[in-house]
Amino acid sequence: MVGHQQLTAAREDALVADFDQAPVPRTSLLEVPVDDPVAGVVRAMTVAPLRKRWFAERIGRMDDDTMEQVDIALRAALDL
């Protein structure tokens, strides 16, 4: 899930980036490899709203360094 915490709390949906559980080597700035809490890759080029009720459980939280990489990828993907 990506997005501003207060905006997400006020809405029925949440912005999410695509996450693929198949570990893939990083091939571009827009793909961020993740190994904790679940191994895979965040693809920042695909961001979409999903209804919060579709989320069954919280799997975990990525560390600050990984989230910084995701932030950089999102800024590049969204041209911010």
Backbone as numpy.savetxt, mean C-alpha at the origin, in Angstrom:
# Nx Ny Nz CAx CAy CAz Cx Cy Cz
-3.25 -0.46 2.90 -4.10 0.70 2.90 -3.19 1.93 2.90
-3.51 2.88 2.07 -2.76 4.13 2.02 -3.74 5.28 2.13
-3.29 6.39 2.61 -4.16 7.54 2.71 -4.06 8.20 4.06
-4.66 9.34 4.16 -4.65 10.12 5.39 -5.55 9.46 6.42
-5.04 9.23 7.61 -5.76 8.50 8.65 -7.10 9.13 9.00
-7.15 10.45 9.14 -8.40 11.12 9.51 -9.42 11.06 8.38
-8.97 11.18 7.14 -9.89 11.08 6.01 -10.43 9.66 5.89
-9.58 8.68 6.09 -10.01 7.29 6.02 -11.04 7.00 7.11
-10.85 7.54 8.30 -11.79 7.31 9.40 -13.17 7.89 9.09
-13.21 8.97 8.32 -14.47 9.65 8.05 -15.22 9.07 6.84
-14.61 8.15 6.13 -15.22 7.61 4.91 -15.61 6.15 5.08
-16.45 5.67 4.17 -16.83 4.26 4.18 -15.84 3.40 3.41
-14.95 4.04 2.67 -13.96 3.28 1.92 -12.55 3.72 2.33
-11.58 2.98 1.87 -10.18 3.29 2.15 -9.40 3.17 0.85
-8.40 4.03 0.68 -7.54 3.93 -0.49 -6.52 2.83 -0.26
-6.38 1.95 -1.23 -5.44 0.85 -1.10 -4.57 0.78 -2.35
-3.33 0.37 -2.15 -2.41 0.10 -3.26 -2.43 -1.41 -3.50
-2.22 -1.80 -4.73 -2.18 -3.21 -5.09 -1.04 -3.90 -4.36
-1.30 -5.09 -3.82 -0.28 -5.88 -3.13 -0.33 -7.29 -3.67
0.80 -7.78 -4.13 0.90 -9.14 -4.66 1.75 -9.96 -3.71
1.22 -11.07 -3.21 1.97 -11.89 -2.26 3.08 -12.69 -2.89
3.17 -12.72 -4.19 4.28 -13.41 -4.84 5.50 -12.50 -4.78
6.55 -12.91 -4.06 7.75 -12.06 -3.99 8.34 -11.84 -5.38
8.52 -10.58 -5.72 9.04 -10.21 -7.03 10.19 -9.24 -6.81
11.32 -9.43 -7.50 12.41 -8.46 -7.35 11.96 -7.08 -7.84
12.45 -6.05 -7.20 12.07 -4.68 -7.57 12.57 -4.38 -8.98
11.64 -4.00 -9.85 12.01 -3.69 -11.23 11.79 -2.22 -11.57
11.11 -1.49 -10.68 10.90 -0.07 -10.92 10.68 0.65 -9.60
10.72 1.97 -9.66 10.47 2.80 -8.50 9.06 2.60 -7.95
8.15 2.14 -8.79 6.74 2.02 -8.41 6.41 0.69 -7.74
7.40 -0.20 -7.60 7.21 -1.48 -6.94 8.10 -1.55 -5.72
7.52 -1.86 -4.58 8.26 -1.91 -3.32 8.18 -3.32 -2.74
9.33 -4.02 -2.66 9.30 -5.35 -2.05 9.06 -5.26 -0.55
8.29 -6.21 -0.03 7.94 -6.25 1.39 8.21 -7.67 1.90
8.75 -7.77 3.10 8.93 -9.11 3.67 8.26 -9.27 5.03
7.73 -8.18 5.59 7.08 -8.26 6.89 5.96 -7.23 6.95
4.78 -7.53 7.31 4.31 -8.75 7.95 4.00 -9.89 6.99
3.89 -9.60 5.67 3.64 -10.63 4.66 4.58 -10.36 3.51
5.19 -11.40 2.96 6.11 -11.24 1.83 5.33 -10.95 0.56
5.86 -10.03 -0.24 5.23 -9.69 -1.50 5.77 -8.38 -2.03
4.97 -7.72 -2.86 5.35 -6.45 -3.45 4.15 -5.52 -3.50
4.38 -4.26 -3.11 3.36 -3.21 -3.24 3.57 -2.57 -4.60
2.49 -2.48 -5.37 2.56 -1.84 -6.70 1.82 -0.51 -6.61
2.59 0.57 -6.55 2.01 1.89 -6.33 1.29 2.43 -7.55
1.46 1.80 -8.70 0.79 2.31 -9.90 -0.71 2.01 -9.91
-1.16 1.17 -8.98 -2.58 0.83 -8.89 -3.10 1.19 -7.50
-3.81 2.30 -7.42 -4.42 2.76 -6.16 -5.91 2.91 -6.42
-6.72 2.34 -5.53 -8.17 2.38 -5.72 -8.87 2.37 -4.37
-10.09 2.91 -4.32 -10.87 2.83 -3.07 -11.53 1.46 -2.94
-11.52 0.91 -1.73 -12.24 -0.32 -1.42 -13.08 -0.08 -0.16
-14.24 -0.68 -0.11 -15.10 -0.56 1.07 -14.40 -1.17 2.28
-14.42 -0.46 3.39 -13.77 -0.95 4.60 -14.38 -2.27 5.07
-15.65 -2.48 4.84 -16.29 -3.71 5.32 -15.75 -4.95 4.60
-15.05 -4.77 3.46 -14.47 -5.90 2.74 -13.22 -6.44 3.43
-12.64 -5.66 4.34 -11.44 -6.10 5.04 -11.86 -7.04 6.17
-11.35 -8.26 6.15 -11.73 -9.25 7.15 -10.92 -9.11 8.44
-9.63 -8.86 8.31 -8.78 -8.76 9.49 -7.54 -7.92 9.18
-6.96 -7.39 10.22 -5.72 -6.64 10.08 -4.56 -7.63 10.14
-3.74 -7.62 9.12 -2.63 -8.56 9.05 -1.42 -8.03 9.80
-1.21 -6.72 9.75 -0.08 -6.13 10.42 0.24 -4.76 9.88
1.39 -4.28 10.25 1.83 -2.94 9.84 3.25 -3.03 9.34
3.53 -2.35 8.23 4.88 -2.33 7.67 5.74 -1.38 8.49
7.03 -1.64 8.51 7.94 -0.78 9.27 8.06 0.58 8.59
8.60 1.54 9.32 8.68 2.93 8.84 9.51 3.06 7.57
10.60 2.32 7.45 11.44 2.40 6.25 10.69 1.92 5.01
9.97 0.81 5.14 9.19 0.30 4.02 8.08 1.28 3.66
7.40 1.84 4.65 6.34 2.81 4.37 6.89 4.06 3.69
8.12 4.46 4.03 8.75 5.59 3.34 8.97 5.25 1.87
9.39 4.01 1.57 9.57 3.58 0.18 8.23 3.56 -0.56
7.17 3.10 0.12 5.84 3.11 -0.47 5.39 4.55 -0.73
5.66 5.45 0.20 5.32 6.86 0.04 6.00 7.47 -1.18
7.29 7.17 -1.33 8.05 7.68 -2.49 7.46 7.12 -3.78
7.13 5.83 -3.78 6.55 5.21 -4.97 5.20 5.83 -5.31
4.37 6.07 -4.28 3.06 6.70 -4.53 3.21 8.11 -5.08
4.15 8.88 -4.51 4.36 10.25 -5.03 4.80 10.20 -6.49
5.65 9.25 -6.84 6.08 9.12 -8.24 4.91 8.69 -9.13
4.13 7.72 -8.68 3.01 7.22 -9.48 1.93 8.28 -9.69
1.69 9.10 -8.66 0.64 10.12 -8.73 1.16 11.49 -9.16
2.45 11.54 -9.49 3.10 12.77 -9.94 2.92 13.90 -8.93
3.20 13.60 -7.67 3.08 14.60 -6.60 4.43 15.16 -6.23
